[in-house]
Amino acid sequence: MIFSQRDDVSLANPLGPVALGRKAVEEAGRRAASYLRDGEHTGFENIVKVETPAMAFIVWVERARVRLDGRQNLVPTALRVTTIFRKEEGVWKMVHRHADPIVSIQPVESIIEK
């Protein structure tokens, strides 16, 4: 498994609130996956990658074509993703992933809570 099995793991996906802890991350991942059917990654636009001996992070734009629950056709998607890793027993493990659909300039009003 790429995610850390430790309790400080977190996931902030665009389909729900931040999940904290191994069990909550697994549940959030399953819930998000239940909305998607089929698909393919179409590209990764790497923005920045930093690595130290103990931690690393990557920022990229992740592009895919997916079949959203209830739709018949594949649709293009784009997510801005930040992923943080740490070394655990010599193996890189994901400790946080944040993804959102903001891949272009947004109006300031887009941050207003609905």
N, C-alpha and C positions, 0 to 999 in steps of 0.2 A: 504494500500500500504506500502510495506517495505521501499521504497526509501523516503527520506525526500522530502517534497513539497517546500522546500526553494530554493532560486535561487543559493546558493553556492554548490549544489549537483553536483557530477561529475561521469563520467563513462569512463573507459579506457578498452574497450574490444578488443580482438585480431583481429577484423574485420574492424577497422576504427580508426580515430584519437580520442583524448580525447574529450568528449562532456561535456560542462559546462553549467549548468542551467537546470532547470526542463524540459523545452520544448525540449532542445537538447538531454537530457538524454532519454526522452521518445521516441524521433525519432530514436536515435541510438539503443535503445533496440528493437524497432519494426523492424528496418532494419536487425539487427543481427538475430532475431527470424525468419525472412522471409527466411533465408538460411537453416533452420533446419526443418526436418519433422520427427515426431515420435522420440522415444528414451527413454532411461532410465538412471538414475544415477546408477553407479555400485560401487561407494565408495568415501569416503572423507578421505584423509590422513591429519590429523590435525598436523600442525607444531608448531604453537604458538597461544595462546589466551591471551589477556591482557584486563583487565577491570578496569576502574576508576569510580568514581561516575558519571562523565559527559560524558566520551568517552570510546570506546572499539575498539579493532581490532582483526581480525582473519587472520591467514595465513594458507592456506591448499592447497593440490593438489586435484582437483575435477576431478573424472573420470566418464565417461559416454559412452554409446553406442548410436549413433545418426545416423539418415538418413540425409545426407547432400543433399542440393538441387541438383537434377539431378542424384543422385545415387539411386540404387535399394536396396542395402544392408545396414544394420546398420554397422557403423565403430566405433572402439574404439577411444576415445579422452581423452586427459589429459590436464588440465589447472592448472597453478600456479596462485592462487588467493589471493589477499589481499583485505579485506573488512573493512572499517572503519564505525563505528556507533557513534551516539551521542543521548543522551536523549533529547527528545522534548516532553514537557508536560507529563513527566513520562513514555514515551514509547520509546524503542530503535528504531531509524530510521537509515537507511543506508545513509551515506553522500558521500561515495566514494567506488567504486569497480574497481579494476584493475585485469585483467586476461590476461595471455599470455601462449603460448604453451611451455615455457621453463621449463621442469621438469627433465632435466638431464644436465650434463656438456656440454657446447657448445664451439666450437673453437672460438678464439678471432675474427676471420674474420666474424663471424656471426653478429657482430655489425656494419659492414660496410653498409652504406646507399646505397640502390640500385636505 
